[in-house]
Amino acid sequence: APKRTPGAGRRQVFVSVLGEAAVIGLIASLLGLAAGLALSTLAGWAIDTDRGFELIVSGRTVGIGFGIGLGVTLLSALFPALKAIRVSPVAAMRDTESDPSRSGLSGLLMGLLALGVGLTGIVIGLGGGRSTPQRIALIGGGAIVMFLALAALSRVIAAPAVRLIGAPLGSGPVPTLARTNAARNPKRTATTASALMIGQALIALVATVGLSVRQSLENQLRNNTTATWYLVPNQFVPPDPAAITDALSGAEGVAAVVPSSFANATVEGPAGKTTGVAVARLSEVGEVYDLNITDGPSDGGVWLSSDAADNQGVGQGDRVTVSTGTGAETTATVGAIYTRTAALSDIIIDERVADEVGAQAFVQAIAIKATPDTSPAALKASIEPVAADFANAEVITPRQFEESQTGPLDIAVKAVAALLLASVLVAGLGVANTLALSVYERTREIGLLRAVGMTRRQIRKTVRREAVITSVFGGLLGVVVGTALGSAAVKVLPDSLSNTLVIPWLWIIACIMFTMLMGLLAALWPAWRAARMNMLDAISHE
């Protein structure tokens, strides 16, 4: 109003708001870049203490950091700037606000429309008749639209939801005030909770997909192999793979020895090609591994999973080209199509074919199966002396082998969740800012409450519980949406990758508990400030 009344135009107000956002974005980007470089330096010192550490900062890194920071800030300020230029000077000077409990009909309809579009994309993606990348793209696009729709529609359910969430707090004056304050401005509560919702939804999605894939991998490794022990290299390449395999085959109590290796070879069919294959003796694979072969086996130098066969447009009995980066290539017949890939890979080529193209195979594990009359302990006693002749070979149990295969996936899921947790912490700052603004707007109300007998401690408890209610609202909405989207993603993934749905209950409980803790921490400063207000000054506040 002070700008519009003297004659400032709409364009000037618009530029002023965006200019303020640009300054904030530049300062925040500078601070974020400095913090990131500091953390990188500390991480470098922690990881590499012997050879020294040199921090390299490229202009591209700085440019991307400032570009994203400034762009996101300007984008977030665009709608407030458009709203500001629509307010007339007279209406602004009245210092009145429309009823926040009422959402515009147009906004509600747009939110419902967007939600319908998002759900339609997800449903289409869940259906058949499309390739896996197309289905993932449909579900991913639908999920993004659904996130935006839920952020807009959450203001509709905010008031009843926070009252329900706050019901377990009791019926005294403090819980009642906390619920009332949280439900007083549904739009603000929903906006504050939306950031929490997105962060928690992404964590729940990653946990659902990651744990489901891990469980599927573990099930395949545990249920589809008859290996009694595994011999794995402590280094990536044993000194002589053929020698150690032959030595194990001659040990007492050994029924089968099946080595599996990895080679950077390429297998190409009419419709596509894949680089990176497993190498094994195909004639012996079935003695240890149950790959659930659907076509074959027959004489052939290559076995393909059903997904790899579809991607390359071939079937059992067709010819494919096997090549390496050196230029050597040969053709081989597809001898079998299978569905279980966890034990080996999507593509397995015979050792003979690998030798023909000069593919260098790196042994990953050697599966050893005992004869029917040999106990696991007796077999271990028989093969350990053989393994001892090779300094970098170790005998492990099938369970340990499972853990070695699923361990990297566990680390990846936890690392991604930790990164996403940073977004939840940032959302916590939003909760703190919203509470601080709410406390300032209710200064006179807080003074009156103090005048009628409310203690400082009760004021602090009211603000803290309001923060917890708002945070839990966003957290609950997030884990519900994230788990649902994760379940949809698991359904779309190929059966060879994931055929078991795991609901991450412990992760969900941890997310809600963390959200509650973050709400309490976000309320510390606003609650302290509210309790420290001078009663008379607060009552006279305008």
N, C-alpha and C positions, 0 to 999 in steps of 0.2 A: 504493500500500500504506500509506504513512503517514497517508493520509486515511481509508481504509476501515477500518483496524484499530481506531482509537479510536472508531469508530461513525458515520462519515460515510456517509450513504445514497447510493444510486445517483443519485437526483435531484440531490443536492448536487454529486456528481462531474460529472454531466452539465452542470449550470449553470456549474460552475467552468471547465470546458473551453471552453464557448461564451462565457463572460465574458472569458476570456483572448483568444479569437479576436476578440471585439468590440473590445477595446482595441487589439489589433494592427491591425485593420481601420480603426479611426478614425484612428490615427496615420499609417498608410500612405496613407489617403485624403487627409489633410491635407497630407502631403508631396507626394503626386502632384498635388493641386490647385495647390499653390504652384509646383511645377515647371512645370506646364502654363501657368499665368499668366505665369511668367517667360519661357518660350519664346514665348508669344504676343506679349509685349511686344517681345522681340528681333525677331521676325518683322515686327511692325508698323513698327518703326523702320527695318528694312532695306527694306521695300517702299515706305513712304510717308515720305520724309524732307523733302519740301518743304512739304506742307500740315499737318504735325504728325500726331500719333497719340494717340488717346484710348482707353484700355483700358476696356471696358464689361463688368462682371461682374454677371450677373443671378442672382437667388436660385434660378432654375430650374437654372442651370448648376451652382451649388454643391450643390443638392439631388440632382441626378442623379449628380454625382461621388461624393458621400458615400454615396448609396443603392447604387450599383453596387459601390463598394469594400467597404462593410460587408456587403452581401448575398452577394457572392462569397466573402468570407472566412468568414462564418458557414456558408455551404453547404459549403465545403471542410473545415470543422471538424466537420461533423455526423457523418460516419462514424467519425472517430477518437473522438468523444465516445461514440457508441453502443458502439464496441469497448471503451472504457475501463470502462463500467459493467457489461460482461459478465464481466470478469475478477474472480475471487474474491480476497479479501484474502490467503488462504493461498498461492494460486498466484502472486500478485504478489510476496509476500515471498520466494519461492524464487529470484527474479531469473533465471528461465529463460525461454527463448523457444522457441516451436515451430520446427521445422525450416523455414527460409525457402525451401528448395529445393522444397518440396512445396506445391502449390497445392490449395486445397480443391476437392473434386469438385463441390460445388454451384456454386462460382464458375466453374469450367471449363464446366459445363453451361449456366449462365446466359450466359456469354460466347459460346459456340457458338450458343445460341438467338438472342441479339441479332444476331450476325453473319449468321445465316440470314435474320432479318427484314430487316436492312439490305440484304443482297444481293437479296432478293426485291423490295423496293421499287425498287431500281435496275433490275433486269431488267424489271419491269412498266413502269417509266418509259421504258425503251429500246424497248419494243414500240409498235405503232401503235394506232390507234383512239381516241386521246385528244388533246385540244388541247395546244398547246405549254406553256401555263402549268401544266396538270395534270401533264404529263410532267416538267417542271422541279421541281415540288413533290414528286413521288414520288422523283426522284433526289436532291434536296436532303435530304428527310427520311431516305431510306435511307442517305445519306452520313453524316449526324449519328449515326444509330444504329450504323453501321459503325465510326465513329471511337471511340465508347464501347466497342464490343465489342473492337476491336483493342487499345485501351488495357488492357482486362482480360486479353486473351489473350496479350499480348506477354510476360508473365512466363513463359509456357510455353516460348516459343522463345528467351527471353533468354540462358540459359546456353549452349546450343550456338551461338547466333548470335554472341555476343561472343567465343567461342573461335575461331570461323571468321574474324571480322573481325580479331582480334588475331594470326592465324597469320602474316601477312606481316611482323610485327615481328621474327620470328626465334625462336630456341629457347634463348637465354641465360637466366640467372636473372632479369634485369629484365623481359623480355617475358613470361616464364612467370608471374612473380608478378603482373604487371599483368592478364593474362588470368584468372588464378585469382581475384584480388580482384574483378574485374568480374563473374565468374560465381558468386561465392560466395553472393550474396544476389540471386537473380533478381527477386524481387518489388521490391526497392528499385531495382535497375537498370532494370527495366521502368517503374516509376513515374517515375523521373527522365527516362527517354528519351521518355515519352509526351508531355510538354509540347513537347519538340523535334519529335516526330513530327507533332503537330497543326500547329505553326507552319510547318514545312517542307512539309507536305502542302498547306496553303492557298496557299503561294507557288507550288508546282508546279502546282496547279490553276489559279490565276490566269494563270500564264505559259502553260500549255497552251491555255486558252481564248482568252486575249488574242492570242497569236501565231497561232493558227489563224484567228481572225476577221480579223486583219490580213492574213495571207497570202491569204485568200479575197477580201478587199476589193481587195488589190493585183492579184490575178489578173483580177478582173472589170474593173478599170480599165485594165489593160494589154492584155488580150486581146479586149475587147469594144468597142473604140472605134477609129475610123479617123482621129481628129483628129491634125493635124500640129502645131498649136500651140494653146495656150490663152491667152486674155486674161482676167486676173483683176483685180478692183479692189483697190488698196492700202487703200482704205477700203471699208466694207461696201456702200455705194451709189454707183455712178458718177453723174456729174452728169446724164446723159441716156442711159439704156440703149438706147432706141430709136434715138437718133442715132448712137451708136457702132456698133450692129449694122448699120444701114444703110450707114454709112461703110465698114465692113469688107467688106460684101457687094460694094461697088463696087471694091475693091482688085484689082490684077492678080494672077492665079494662084489666086484664091479660088474653090473649088468649092461650099462650103457653110459657113454660119455658123449655129450653133445655140446660142442663149443658154439658160442654165438659171438659174432664180431660186428663191427660197424665199418662201412666203407663209404667214401665220398664218391660213389658211382651214380650215374643217371640212368633211369629206366624210362623209355619213351614209347608211347603208343600213338595211335592215330589222333586221339583227342587231347593229349597232354603228356607232360613228363614230370618225373619226381626225382629230385636229387637227395641222396642220403638213404642207404639201404642197409639191411642186416645181411650178414654172410653166414651161412651154416651148411652143414651136410644135409641136404634135403631128404636123403634116404633114411636118415637117422632121427630127424626132428620128431616124428610121431612116437618114438620110443620114450620120450620124456614129456613133450608138450602136447596138449589137446587144443588145437587151434580152431576147432569146430569147422572142419572143411566141408563146404557146401557143394563144390564141384571138384572132382578128382579124388585122390591124386593120380597123376599119370606121369609118364616120362616128360620131363621138362626142367629147364634150368632156372625158372623164376616162379615164385608163388606170390600172389597178390591178395591183399584184403579186398573185401567187397567194395569198400569205398574207393580204394586205389584203382580197382578194375573199372568202376563207373567213371572215375575222373579221366582215365586214359582211354576209355571206350573199347575195352577188350574183354574177352572171356576166356574160359579154360580151353586150351588148344590153340589160341591165337599166338602170333609172333610179336615180340617186342624187341626194341633195340637197347642194348646195354652199352654204355660208354663211360669214359673217364675224361678228366681234364687234359690228359696227355694226347688226346685225339684217337686213341685206340677204341674200337667198338666191335661188337658182335651182335648177332641176333640169337634169341632164345625163345623157347616155347613156354607159354604159361601152363604150368603143370597142375595148379590147384588154386581155388578161390576159398578164402577162409574169413572168419568174422572176429576172432579173438586176437588182438594185436599186442596186448600188454607185455607178454613174455618176450617178444622179439620186435617186430616192426610192421608197418603197413606193407612193406615189400621185402621179400627174402630172396636172395640169389644164391645159387649153389657155389661152393668153393671152386668148382671147375670153371664156372663162368667168370668168377672174379679173377682167377689166374689168367684166363684168356685175354682180358682187357688190362691186366696189370694193376688191378685195384688193390691198394694197400689196406689191408684189414686190421683193425685195432680190436683186440679181444676185450670184450666187456665181462663175460662170465663163462664158466664151463660148468654145465649141469651134470651131476653124477648120480646115477640111479643104482641102488643096491639090488642084489639078487634076492629072490623071495626068502631064502634061508639066512640072510645076513642082516644083523641088527644095525641101526644107525651108528651105535657106538663102535661096533666092530669094523664097519666100513670106514669110519673116521680114523681109527687106529691104523687101518691099512693104507689110506691115501695120504695121511699126514707126512710120513717119511718121504713120499714122492714129492709132495709140495715143498718140503724142506730143501730139496735139491735146487729149487728155483727161489732165489732170495726174495723176490717181490710177489710171491703168490700166497694167498691166504684162504683157508677153508672156513666157510661160514654156513650157518643154518639157512633154510628157506625163509624163515622169519626175518633174519638179518638181511637177506637179499631183498625181501619186500621193502624193508625200511630204507635200504639204499636206493631203491627205485622211486619210492614215494617221498623221500626226504626233500629232494629239490622242489617238488610241488608244494610241500608244506611251507618251505621257506619263501617261495614265491607268493603264496596266498597271504602269509603274515606280513611280508614286505609291502605288498599292495595295500593291505588293510591299514598298516601303519601310516602309509602316505595319505590314505583317505581320512585317517583319524585327524590329520592336520586340518582338513577342511571342517571337521566337526569342532575343533578348537577355535577356528576362526569364527564359526557360527556362534560359539560361546561368547565371543566379544560382542556380537550383535545382541545377544540376550542382555549383556551388561549395559550396553548403550541404551537399549529400549527401556530397561528398568530405571536407569538414571533419568531419562526423559520423563518417564511416568511419575517418578518421585517428584521431579521439579513441577510438573503440571498439577500434582496433588498436594502442593506445599500447604495451602490453606486448609485442605481437608485433614492433613496430618496434624496441623496445629489444633484443629477442633477436636480431633480424637484424643490428643494429649490433654486438652482442657477438660474433657469429660471423664478422664481417669485412666486412659490407656498408657501403659508404661513404655519406657524406651525399649525394653526387652521384647514386649509384644509387637512393637513397630518393626523391630528387626526380624522377628519370626514371621510376620505377615509378608514382608518383602521377600524373604528367603523362600517361603512356601509358594508364593506367586511365581517365582523364578522356576522352582521345581515343577510346578504344574505346567507351565509353558514349555519347558524343556522336554518333559515326558510326553506331552502331546506331539511334539515334532518327532521325538524318538520312536514312539509307537507307530505313528503313521509311516515313518521311514522303514522300519523293519518289516511291517506288513507288506508294503509295496515292493521293497527289495527282495523279500523272500518269494513273493509271487512271481516277480520277473526272473529271479534266479531259477525257479522251478520251470518256467517256460523255456529258458535258455537250455537247461539240462535236457528237456524233451527234444529240442531241435538238434542237439549235438549227435554225431554219429554213435550208433550203439557200440562200436569198437572203442570209442573214447569214453562214453558215459552211458551206462544203462541202469544206474541205481540213483534214486533221488534221496538225498540226505538233507533233512531240515536241521540247520545248525542251532539247536536249542541253547547250547552253552554260549555261543556267540551272541544270540539274541538277548539272553539274560545279561550278559556282560555289557552289551550296548546300552540297554536300558539303565543298568546301574551306573555306567559311566555318564550317561546323560543326566541322571539325577545329581551325581557328584559335580558335574560341570555347572549345572544350574545353581547349586549351592555356592560354588566358587564365584560364579558370575554375579551373585547377589551380595557379595561381601561389601564392596564399596557402596553401592546404592543403599543397602540396609544400614550401614554405619552412618551414612550421610543423613538418611531419613531420621534415624534415632537421635542424632546430634542437633537437630534443628531447634532453635529457640522458639518456644511455644508462642510467645506474644508476637514475635516477628513473623512467624508462619501464619498466624491468624490474620495479620494485617497485610499479608502478601496479596497483590492483585495480579 
